[in-house]
Amino acid sequence: MNNASGFEVIRIVTASDDMPPEKVALIARRFAEHIHIFGYTIQQETDKSLIGGYVIFAQGTKYDYSVAGQLSRIGRHLKTDRDAEIDVSEGKDDAALIHQSLSEALAEFKESPAMLFEDDDLWEGDEAEQERKREKILTDFAKASEVEQVGKVMSVSDGVAMVSGLENCVSSELIMFSETSYGIAMNLESDKVGVVLLGECRDVVEGVMCHRTGRAVSVPVGRGLLGRVVDPLGNPIDGKGIIRSTESRPIEYPAPSIVERSPIDEPLQTGITAID
């Protein structure tokens, strides 16, 4: 996003309002160097829900270095792992499985090096020593965060949200507005994307931010779905617990050909002569 003067705006959202301005300026300067921004202004905001760390918005992209972001990614990892079918022959109880899944998730999502900018140790010693420490951290600056292309809702009408900013979005991609609100990218235009909302999505209003997920809309498949009631994304809504499924498929999936289908050897009587 650019301001009236033509400079890029680097928006830094911190978890607390006591971060020294010089630290914020250093983060912005190093970040600008990393993604090759040569003229910018800094906009700082505070969001205590981040718990710790910070989130950077620049050039229509969100770089999440916050504790809340890490926890959210761990939660999504656990949900994916939980949805996998568990082999009861292993003899593990639920507590052991939860412990194993959580340990694997925590091992995968280590603390972001960028968050160490808040470590007072980086501000001790002479300038050369400080610079050496920071350069070491910045080696993996981009790899340690969750980078998302973000968009902004321009309008919502008849279950369709018009979103700007999702330049690289592809057709049928899953768009996330919040942990409970999703949509499908359908109408791709040069400056906006029409997103069909899945469900009521009452929190999706003008001005709300959203981001790409990088994957097509898919749902779990298999015998675990038999007799279950699910929402458009395959999440259970019947109160019977999670769905054990080891496979998922895109909603736009070709049906088996006539040759591949089993022959019909038992008619289904509906009681309606025109159909039977």
Sine and cosine of phi, psi and omega as CSV:
sin_phi,cos_phi,sin_psi,cos_psi,sin_omega,cos_omega
0.00,0.00,0.69,-0.73,0.01,-1.00
-0.94,-0.35,0.53,-0.85,0.07,-1.00
-1.00,-0.05,-0.11,-0.99,-0.09,-1.00
-0.89,0.45,-0.45,0.89,-0.02,-1.00
-0.99,0.13,-0.07,1.00,0.02,-1.00
1.00,-0.03,-0.05,1.00,0.02,-1.00
-0.99,0.13,0.52,-0.85,0.08,-1.00
-0.94,0.34,0.65,-0.76,0.04,-1.00
-0.99,-0.13,0.86,-0.51,0.11,-0.99
-0.98,-0.18,0.94,-0.33,-0.03,-1.00
-0.99,-0.12,0.87,-0.50,-0.02,-1.00
-0.92,-0.39,0.89,-0.45,0.02,-1.00
-0.97,-0.24,0.89,-0.45,-0.04,-1.00
-0.97,-0.25,0.32,-0.95,-0.03,-1.00
-0.98,0.20,-0.36,0.93,0.02,-1.00
-0.64,-0.77,0.33,-0.94,-0.04,-1.00
-0.99,-0.10,0.21,0.98,-0.02,-1.00
-0.98,-0.22,0.20,0.98,0.08,-1.00
-0.95,0.33,0.81,-0.59,-0.03,-1.00
-0.85,0.52,0.62,-0.79,0.01,-1.00
-0.83,0.56,-0.55,0.84,-0.01,-1.00
-0.92,0.38,-0.52,0.85,0.07,-1.00
-0.93,0.36,-0.68,0.73,0.03,-1.00
-0.88,0.48,-0.68,0.73,0.00,-1.00
-0.90,0.44,-0.62,0.78,0.01,-1.00
-0.92,0.40,-0.69,0.72,0.03,-1.00
-0.85,0.52,-0.72,0.69,-0.01,-1.00
-0.89,0.45,-0.67,0.75,-0.04,-1.00
-0.91,0.42,-0.73,0.68,-0.01,-1.00
-0.92,0.39,-0.62,0.79,0.03,-1.00
-0.90,0.44,-0.69,0.73,0.02,-1.00
-0.88,0.47,-0.64,0.77,0.04,-1.00
-0.90,0.44,-0.62,0.79,-0.07,-1.00
-0.93,0.38,-0.63,0.78,-0.03,-1.00
-0.96,-0.27,0.26,0.97,0.15,-0.99
0.89,0.46,0.78,0.63,0.16,-0.99
-0.98,-0.21,0.83,-0.55,-0.12,-0.99
-0.97,-0.24,-0.27,0.96,0.07,-1.00
-0.65,-0.76,0.86,-0.51,-0.08,-1.00
-0.45,-0.89,0.31,-0.95,0.17,-0.98
-0.83,-0.56,0.42,-0.91,-0.07,-1.00
-0.96,-0.27,0.75,-0.66,0.10,-1.00
-0.85,-0.53,0.91,-0.42,-0.06,-1.00
-0.96,-0.28,0.70,-0.72,0.05,-1.00
-0.72,-0.69,0.23,-0.97,0.01,-1.00
-0.83,-0.56,0.72,-0.70,0.06,-1.00
-0.64,-0.77,0.98,-0.21,-0.09,-1.00
-0.91,0.41,-0.31,0.95,0.01,-1.00
-0.94,0.35,-0.20,0.98,0.04,-1.00
-0.95,0.31,-0.30,0.95,0.03,-1.00
0.95,0.30,-0.79,0.61,0.02,-1.00
-0.31,-0.95,0.22,-0.97,0.00,-1.00
0.97,0.23,-0.45,-0.89,-0.05,-1.00
-0.32,-0.95,0.22,-0.97,0.05,-1.00
-0.81,-0.59,0.69,-0.72,0.00,-1.00
-0.91,-0.42,0.74,-0.67,0.09,-1.00
-0.91,-0.41,0.81,-0.59,0.04,-1.00
-0.36,-0.93,0.65,-0.76,0.05,-1.00
0.79,0.61,0.65,0.76,0.05,-1.00
0.95,0.32,0.29,0.96,-0.03,-1.00
-0.79,-0.61,0.58,-0.82,0.01,-1.00
-0.95,-0.30,0.79,-0.61,0.05,-1.00
-0.91,-0.41,0.95,-0.32,-0.15,-0.99
-0.99,-0.15,0.94,-0.33,0.07,-1.00
-0.92,-0.40,0.43,0.90,-0.10,-1.00
-1.00,-0.08,0.35,-0.94,0.08,-1.00
-0.91,0.41,-0.65,0.76,0.02,-1.00
-0.88,0.48,-0.61,0.79,0.04,-1.00
-0.90,0.43,-0.66,0.75,0.05,-1.00
-0.88,0.47,-0.70,0.71,0.00,-1.00
-0.90,0.44,-0.62,0.79,0.02,-1.00
-0.90,0.44,-0.66,0.75,0.01,-1.00
-0.93,0.37,-0.60,0.80,0.07,-1.00
-0.89,0.45,-0.66,0.75,0.02,-1.00
-0.88,0.48,-0.68,0.74,0.02,-1.00
-0.91,0.41,-0.60,0.80,0.05,-1.00
-0.89,0.45,-0.70,0.72,0.00,-1.00
-0.90,0.43,-0.64,0.77,0.00,-1.00
-0.90,0.44,-0.68,0.73,0.02,-1.00
-0.89,0.45,-0.67,0.74,0.00,-1.00
-0.93,0.37,-0.59,0.80,-0.02,-1.00
-0.93,0.38,-0.55,0.83,-0.03,-1.00
-0.95,0.32,-0.30,0.96,0.01,-1.00
-0.94,0.35,0.55,-0.83,-0.03,-1.00
-0.94,0.33,0.74,-0.68,-0.06,-1.00
-0.99,-0.15,0.73,-0.69,0.03,-1.00
-0.99,0.12,0.96,-0.29,-0.06,-1.00
-0.93,0.36,-0.25,0.97,-0.01,-1.00
-0.94,0.35,-0.26,0.97,0.01,-1.00
-0.94,0.34,-0.29,0.96,0.06,-1.00
0.97,0.23,0.33,0.94,0.00,-1.00
-1.00,-0.07,0.67,-0.74,0.08,-1.00
-0.99,0.11,0.09,-1.00,-0.06,-1.00
-0.87,0.48,-0.64,0.77,-0.03,-1.00
-0.88,0.47,-0.67,0.74,0.00,-1.00
-0.92,0.40,-0.63,0.78,0.01,-1.00
-0.92,0.40,-0.66,0.75,0.03,-1.00
-0.90,0.43,-0.68,0.73,0.01,-1.00
-0.88,0.47,-0.68,0.73,0.01,-1.00
-0.90,0.43,-0.70,0.71,-0.02,-1.00
-0.90,0.44,-0.67,0.74,0.00,-1.00
-0.92,0.40,-0.64,0.77,0.02,-1.00
-0.89,0.46,-0.67,0.74,0.02,-1.00
-0.91,0.41,-0.63,0.77,0.00,-1.00
-0.91,0.42,-0.70,0.72,-0.01,-1.00
-0.92,0.40,-0.56,0.83,0.02,-1.00
-0.92,0.38,-0.53,0.85,-0.03,-1.00
-0.98,0.22,-0.55,0.84,-0.06,-1.00
-0.94,-0.34,1.00,0.04,0.04,-1.00
-1.00,0.10,0.26,-0.97,-0.03,-1.00
-0.88,0.47,0.67,-0.75,-0.01,-1.00
-0.93,0.37,0.77,-0.64,0.06,-1.00
-0.85,0.53,-0.52,0.86,-0.03,-1.00
-0.89,0.46,-0.46,0.89,-0.01,-1.00
-0.93,0.37,-0.29,0.96,0.00,-1.00
-0.95,0.33,-0.11,0.99,0.11,-0.99
-0.87,0.49,-0.38,0.92,0.00,-1.00
-1.00,0.04,-0.03,1.00,0.01,-1.00
-0.98,0.19,0.82,-0.58,-0.03,-1.00
-0.89,0.46,-0.37,0.93,0.00,-1.00
-0.88,0.48,-0.45,0.89,0.00,-1.00
-0.95,0.31,-0.21,0.98,-0.07,-1.00
-0.94,-0.35,0.26,0.97,0.03,-1.00
-0.95,-0.31,0.40,-0.92,-0.02,-1.00
1.00,0.04,-0.02,-1.00,-0.01,-1.00
-0.97,0.24,0.13,-0.99,-0.08,-1.00
-0.88,0.47,-0.61,0.79,0.00,-1.00
-0.90,0.45,-0.66,0.75,0.01,-1.00
-0.92,0.39,-0.66,0.75,0.04,-1.00
-0.88,0.48,-0.69,0.72,-0.02,-1.00
-0.90,0.43,-0.62,0.78,0.00,-1.00
-0.89,0.45,-0.68,0.73,0.01,-1.00
-0.89,0.45,-0.69,0.73,-0.05,-1.00
-0.94,0.35,-0.61,0.79,0.02,-1.00
-0.89,0.45,-0.60,0.80,0.03,-1.00
-0.89,0.45,-0.65,0.76,0.02,-1.00
-0.91,0.42,-0.67,0.75,-0.09,-1.00
-0.95,0.31,-0.15,0.99,0.04,-1.00
-0.85,0.53,-0.64,0.77,0.01,-1.00
-0.93,-0.36,0.53,0.85,-0.11,-0.99
-0.83,0.56,-0.77,0.64,-0.09,-1.00
-0.99,0.17,-0.47,0.88,-0.11,-0.99
-0.95,0.30,-0.45,0.89,-0.15,-0.99
-1.00,0.05,-0.12,0.99,-0.05,-1.00
-0.95,-0.31,0.14,-0.99,0.14,-0.99
-0.99,-0.14,0.89,-0.45,-0.05,-1.00
-0.97,-0.23,0.81,-0.58,-0.05,-1.00
-0.75,-0.67,0.62,-0.79,0.15,-0.99
-1.00,0.07,0.85,-0.53,-0.11,-0.99
-0.96,-0.28,0.47,-0.88,0.07,-1.00
-0.76,-0.65,0.10,-1.00,-0.03,-1.00
-0.73,-0.68,0.72,-0.69,-0.02,-1.00
-0.95,0.31,0.83,-0.55,0.02,-1.00
-1.00,0.02,-0.64,0.77,-0.01,-1.00
-0.31,-0.95,0.36,-0.93,0.04,-1.00
-0.72,-0.70,0.79,-0.61,-0.01,-1.00
-0.43,-0.90,0.75,-0.66,0.07,-1.00
0.80,0.60,0.67,0.75,0.07,-1.00
0.98,0.22,0.19,0.98,0.01,-1.00
-0.82,-0.57,0.79,-0.61,0.04,-1.00
-0.97,-0.24,0.78,-0.63,0.09,-1.00
-1.00,-0.03,0.85,-0.53,-0.13,-0.99
-0.86,-0.51,0.68,-0.73,0.09,-1.00
-0.95,-0.32,0.42,-0.91,0.09,-1.00
0.98,-0.18,-0.24,0.97,-0.02,-1.00
-1.00,-0.03,0.95,0.32,-0.15,-0.99
-0.91,0.42,-0.59,0.81,-0.09,-1.00
-0.98,-0.19,0.28,0.96,-0.02,-1.00
-0.91,0.41,0.56,-0.83,0.02,-1.00
-0.91,-0.42,0.33,-0.94,-0.03,-1.00
-0.90,0.45,0.64,-0.77,0.02,-1.00
0.93,0.36,0.25,0.97,0.04,-1.00
-0.98,0.22,0.57,-0.82,0.02,-1.00
-0.98,0.18,0.82,-0.58,0.01,-1.00
-0.94,-0.33,0.73,-0.68,-0.06,-1.00
-0.95,-0.31,0.84,-0.55,0.07,-1.00
-0.99,-0.11,-0.59,0.80,0.05,-1.00
-0.38,-0.92,-0.06,-1.00,-0.01,-1.00
-0.90,0.44,-0.33,0.94,-0.05,-1.00
-0.86,-0.50,-0.05,1.00,-0.06,-1.00
-0.86,-0.51,0.83,-0.55,-0.03,-1.00
-0.72,-0.70,0.23,-0.97,0.07,-1.00
-0.44,-0.90,0.17,-0.98,0.01,-1.00
-0.91,-0.42,0.80,-0.60,0.05,-1.00
-0.95,0.31,0.88,-0.48,-0.07,-1.00
-0.88,-0.48,-0.80,0.60,-0.09,-1.00
-0.98,-0.20,0.97,-0.25,-0.05,-1.00
-0.99,-0.11,0.88,-0.48,0.06,-1.00
-0.87,-0.50,0.13,-0.99,-0.10,-1.00
-0.91,0.42,-0.54,0.84,-0.07,-1.00
-0.86,-0.51,0.03,1.00,-0.01,-1.00
-0.35,-0.94,0.25,-0.97,-0.02,-1.00
-0.76,-0.66,0.73,-0.68,0.09,-1.00
-1.00,0.02,0.87,-0.49,-0.06,-1.00
-0.92,-0.39,0.87,-0.49,0.05,-1.00
-0.98,0.18,0.86,-0.51,-0.06,-1.00
-0.97,0.23,0.64,-0.77,0.04,-1.00
-0.98,-0.17,0.94,-0.34,-0.05,-1.00
1.00,-0.03,-0.22,-0.98,-0.06,-1.00
-0.95,0.31,-0.68,0.73,0.05,-1.00
0.76,0.65,0.81,0.58,-0.05,-1.00
-0.92,0.39,-0.34,0.94,0.00,-1.00
-1.00,0.09,-0.04,1.00,0.03,-1.00
-1.00,0.00,0.97,-0.23,-0.01,-1.00
-0.73,-0.69,0.11,-0.99,0.00,-1.00
-0.85,0.53,0.74,-0.67,0.01,-1.00
0.99,-0.11,-0.21,0.98,0.00,-1.00
-0.95,0.32,0.63,-0.78,0.03,-1.00
-1.00,0.06,0.48,-0.88,0.06,-1.00
-0.60,-0.80,0.18,-0.98,0.03,-1.00
-0.52,-0.85,0.36,-0.93,0.03,-1.00
-0.96,0.27,0.46,-0.89,0.10,-0.99
-0.97,-0.26,-0.26,0.97,0.01,-1.00
0.98,0.21,0.21,0.98,0.00,-1.00
-0.63,-0.78,0.45,-0.89,0.04,-1.00
-0.96,0.26,0.38,-0.93,0.01,-1.00
-0.92,0.39,0.83,-0.56,0.00,-1.00
-0.68,-0.73,0.36,-0.93,-0.01,-1.00
-0.73,-0.69,0.45,-0.89,0.06,-1.00
-0.92,0.38,0.55,-0.84,0.03,-1.00
-0.75,-0.66,0.29,-0.96,0.03,-1.00
0.81,-0.59,-0.01,-1.00,-0.05,-1.00
-0.92,0.40,-0.35,0.94,0.00,-1.00
-0.90,0.44,-0.29,0.96,0.00,-1.00
-1.00,0.03,-0.21,0.98,-0.05,-1.00
-0.87,0.49,0.81,-0.59,0.04,-1.00
0.98,0.20,0.14,0.99,-0.04,-1.00
-0.97,-0.24,0.40,-0.92,0.07,-1.00
-0.93,-0.37,0.81,-0.58,-0.10,-1.00
-0.77,-0.64,0.28,-0.96,0.08,-1.00
-1.00,0.02,-0.03,-1.00,-0.06,-1.00
-0.85,0.52,-0.36,0.93,0.00,-1.00
-0.99,-0.16,0.13,0.99,0.04,-1.00
1.00,0.09,0.19,0.98,0.04,-1.00
-0.99,0.12,0.68,-0.73,-0.06,-1.00
-0.93,0.37,0.67,-0.74,0.05,-1.00
-0.77,-0.64,0.32,0.95,-0.04,-1.00
-0.97,-0.22,0.06,1.00,0.04,-1.00
0.96,0.28,0.27,0.96,-0.04,-1.00
-0.98,-0.20,0.29,0.96,0.03,-1.00
1.00,-0.01,-0.10,-0.99,-0.07,-1.00
-0.96,0.28,0.32,-0.95,0.03,-1.00
-0.99,-0.15,0.84,-0.55,0.03,-1.00
-0.99,0.13,0.94,-0.33,-0.02,-1.00
-0.57,-0.82,0.67,-0.74,-0.02,-1.00
-0.97,-0.26,0.00,1.00,-0.07,-1.00
-0.59,-0.81,0.54,-0.84,0.11,-0.99
-0.72,-0.70,0.44,-0.90,-0.01,-1.00
-0.70,-0.72,0.50,-0.87,0.06,-1.00
-0.88,0.47,0.51,-0.86,0.01,-1.00
-0.93,0.37,-0.46,0.89,0.09,-1.00
-1.00,-0.07,0.99,0.17,-0.08,-1.00
-0.83,-0.55,0.74,-0.67,-0.04,-1.00
-0.89,0.45,0.68,-0.74,0.02,-1.00
-0.96,0.28,0.44,-0.90,0.05,-1.00
-0.86,0.51,0.57,-0.82,0.02,-1.00
-0.94,0.34,0.22,-0.97,0.00,-1.00
-0.85,0.52,-0.62,0.79,-0.03,-1.00
-0.91,0.41,-0.58,0.81,-0.06,-1.00
-0.98,0.20,-0.33,0.94,-0.06,-1.00
-0.98,0.18,0.51,-0.86,0.05,-1.00
-0.95,0.30,0.61,-0.79,0.01,-1.00
-0.92,0.40,0.52,-0.85,0.02,-1.00
-0.99,0.12,0.89,-0.45,-0.01,-1.00
-0.88,-0.47,0.06,1.00,0.02,-1.00
-0.64,-0.76,0.93,-0.37,-0.03,-1.00
-0.94,0.34,0.50,-0.87,0.06,-1.00
-0.97,-0.23,0.94,-0.34,-0.02,-1.00
-0.99,0.11,0.87,-0.49,0.02,-1.00
-0.99,-0.13,-0.31,0.95,-0.06,-1.00
1.00,0.02,-0.05,1.00,0.04,-1.00
-0.96,-0.27,0.90,-0.43,-0.12,-0.99
-0.84,0.54,-0.67,0.74,-0.05,-1.00
-0.88,0.47,-0.54,0.84,0.00,-1.00
-1.00,0.09,-0.70,0.71,-0.04,-1.00
-0.92,0.40,0.00,0.00,0.00,0.00
